[in-house]
Amino acid sequence: MRYTLVTGASRGIGKSAAIKLAEDGFYVLINYRSNHEEAEATLKEIQSKGGDGELMPFDVSSHEQVEKAITEWQEKHPDEYIETLVNNAGITDDGLMIFMSVEQWQKVISTNLDSFFYVTRQVLQDMLVRKNGRVINVVSLSGQKGHPGQVNYSAAKAGVIAASKSLAMEIGKKKVTVNCVAPGFIHSDMTDGLDESQLKKLVPLNRFGKPDEVAEVISFLASEKSAYITGEVISVNGGMHS
Ligand code: NAP
């Protein structure tokens, strides 16, 4: 069995990625923070299409929770390993920097950036020992070109991009690749409150993207077809390049 862990797989892009990776043949560990019903719905959809997986709730911003949940799984599956990790869970908490609280800063940095370190560190050793693995990080256009009101979020996503490039160099010899997918505006709960009719004018393709369109790139990066790509950032943004 081939295993993938998708963080934030209860909704949005993570849900689409989990379903797509299950279609690709992976057994999916479905992480989420609190939305148990939505995570169950992801699992049911995977199973209805002939795939399988299990729920793995933990808060990606808590290194204690990350270590506990993944170590428990690893101890129960001593002969198996997580071959593909999709670091997708993320949040925004926007505001102009002049009004931004320390809590707003720290929450966004820990959920989007610290989580990359906590979760990846926990699964990396097994990949290195097997000389096979994929780390796929969902970042953002905001981390490539900046976005007003998102100093915290763009700092976190830019941090993940830079960390991915360094890690890719550290572990390339072990045939473990590290890449990022950088969406622009994608339909999800995260973008629900945005005025699409106005914002789509900024997008050369004149529309918001679909979670499935990001999941396709994640699927490619998880596949053998992407074996010679590492340290890369692939944009899925309808042409809104930095
Ligand atoms: P979403 O619909 O709001 O879903 C967020 C997911 O992350 C949910 O499954 C949520 O779990 C999970 N999550 C949030 N905080 C978590 C935590 N501390 N621990 C574990 N899971 C946590 O978001 P989305 O739009 O799909 O975004 C997915 C990723 O794409 C994020 O990294 C985001 O920054 C990035 N992105 C999105 C867009 C966009 O336009 N949508 C653009 C660029 C980048 P619960 O259901 O339990 O809360």
Residues whose N, C-alpha, C, O or C-beta is under 5 A from the ligand:
A	BS01	NAP	G8 A9 S10 R11 G12 I13 G14 N31 Y32 R33 S34 N35 F58 D59 V60 S61 N88 A89 G90 I91 T111 V138 V139 S140 L141 P183 G184 F185 I186 S188 D189 M190 T191
